[in-house]
Amino acid sequence: MAQDSRASALKGVPETMLWTLYHRAAEARRPDTVLADPLAVELVEAVDFPFVERFGPAHPLVAQAIALRAGCFDAVVREFLAVYPAGTVVSLGEGLETGFWRVDNGTVDWLTVDLPEPLALRHALLPHGPRQRTLARDARDPAWIDRVDPARGVLVLAQGLFMYLRPTEVRDLIAGCAEAFPGGGLVFDAIPRLRSRRARRDRPRRVSGAYRLPPMPWRMNVADRPGLATAHPAVAEIKDVPLPPGRGPVLGLLTPRADRLPVVRNRRPSVTLLRFASR
Ligand SMILES: C[S@@+](CC[C@H](N)C(=O)[O-])C[C@H]1O[C@@H](n2cnc3c(N)ncnc32)[C@H](O)[C@@H]1O
């Protein structure tokens, strides 16, 4: 099962899929976890990669936040599948996310789109069944859109992806989905814009240990959300997706009240669901 050379060969943005997996697994190991994700734990144990040396000890707050973010996406998928049980979920930049196994209803059609090297590692580590298709493509290349039948209902997920793209690329992706998937939806997360000019520079971001996340050229404050409607006339609804309840003073107490706190309500990580008009 060891895939060390493939995992260790990942650099830059593709490597971040190991970082998010590592944190989701750390959270999933807790008896009081906010996200049951046994497969993430198995994956971290199966892949021969020096997680601790590379990323430092998993930060409990970061681990919980990443698991809550995944839980947020799961909730949107479950809502979608309640309406379209055999609908298509397209997961852009899916990395080693195990969301399919958390939400599978037995009839969903799931398409994973990721770059060739990360996707090869995913294939080597995870069993893909007949309802799980994969496509080694850059999500910015609209060719993946042709692989999706818009008639069965479509929900596009972009978890942990948009921040690594350029603003024009994010806009083009939103517009492409709005054009191709009438009645469909797109859910994505965003981190807030930074205040100081110095911090705004495209600098790698240090989170824990010596590891630095790659530069994040696209950021969005909550107050910027209405502007997403200008990406395409079919953007019919822009909805906040709140994080599920967490533990502790920050994610248990502060985050659920963030909307009532000045400054924080605008400058907070957010998850947004866009719904597209039917034709
Ligand atoms: C932070 S990881 C997120 C992985 C997963 N969604 C999660 O939340 O754990 C970013 C993922 O986006 C993928 N990615 C980066 N740029 C991409 C692009 N242009 N097209 C498709 N995938 C991309 C990377 O390979 C990686 O799997």
The ligand as an SDF file (V2000), in Angstrom:
LIG
                    3D

 27 29  0  0  0  0  0  0  0  0999 V2000
   -6.1830   21.9270   -0.4320 C   0  0  0  0  0  0  0  0  0  0  0  0
   -6.2480   20.5450   -1.4880 S   0  0  0  0  0  0  0  0  0  0  0  0
   -7.9520   20.1440   -1.2200 C   0  0  0  0  0  0  0  0  0  0  0  0
   -8.1980   18.6970   -1.3810 C   0  0  0  0  0  0  0  0  0  0  0  0
   -9.6110   18.2800   -0.9310 C   0  0  0  0  0  0  0  0  0  0  0  0
  -10.6340   18.9820   -1.6600 N   0  0  0  0  0  0  0  0  0  0  0  0
   -9.7710   18.5000    0.5450 C   0  0  0  0  0  0  0  0  0  0  0  0
  -10.5210   19.4030    0.9390 O   0  0  0  0  0  0  0  0  0  0  0  0
   -9.1230   17.7810    1.3040 O   0  0  0  0  0  0  0  0  0  0  0  0
   -6.2550   21.2690   -3.1240 C   0  0  0  0  0  0  0  0  0  0  0  0
   -6.5380   20.2480   -4.2240 C   0  0  0  0  0  0  0  0  0  0  0  0
   -6.7750   20.9690   -5.4340 O   0  0  0  0  0  0  0  0  0  0  0  0
   -6.1020   20.3040   -6.4850 C   0  0  0  0  0  0  0  0  0  0  0  0
   -5.8640   21.3100   -7.5340 N   0  0  0  0  0  0  0  0  0  0  0  0
   -5.0780   22.4020   -7.4720 C   0  0  0  0  0  0  0  0  0  0  0  0
   -5.1400   23.1090   -8.6000 N   0  0  0  0  0  0  0  0  0  0  0  0
   -6.0090   22.4400   -9.3960 C   0  0  0  0  0  0  0  0  0  0  0  0
   -6.4980   22.6600  -10.6980 C   0  0  0  0  0  0  0  0  0  0  0  0
   -6.1150   23.7250  -11.4090 N   0  0  0  0  0  0  0  0  0  0  0  0
   -7.3720   21.7750  -11.2320 N   0  0  0  0  0  0  0  0  0  0  0  0
   -7.7760   20.6830  -10.5170 C   0  0  0  0  0  0  0  0  0  0  0  0
   -7.3420   20.4290   -9.2700 N   0  0  0  0  0  0  0  0  0  0  0  0
   -6.4710   21.2900   -8.7220 C   0  0  0  0  0  0  0  0  0  0  0  0
   -4.8500   19.7800   -5.8430 C   0  0  0  0  0  0  0  0  0  0  0  0
   -4.2520   18.7690   -6.6070 O   0  0  0  0  0  0  0  0  0  0  0  0
   -5.3960   19.2770   -4.5150 C   0  0  0  0  0  0  0  0  0  0  0  0
   -5.9010   17.9770   -4.6360 O   0  0  0  0  0  0  0  0  0  0  0  0
  1  2  1  0
  2  3  1  0
  2 10  1  0
  3  4  1  0
  4  5  1  0
  5  6  1  0
  5  7  1  0
  7  8  2  0
  7  9  1  0
 10 11  1  0
 11 12  1  0
 11 26  1  0
 12 13  1  0
 13 14  1  0
 13 24  1  0
 14 15  1  0
 14 23  1  0
 15 16  2  0
 16 17  1  0
 17 18  1  0
 17 23  2  0
 18 19  1  0
 18 20  2  0
 20 21  1  0
 21 22  2  0
 22 23  1  0
 24 25  1  0
 24 26  1  0
 26 27  1  0
M  CHG  2   2   1   9  -1
M  END
$$$$
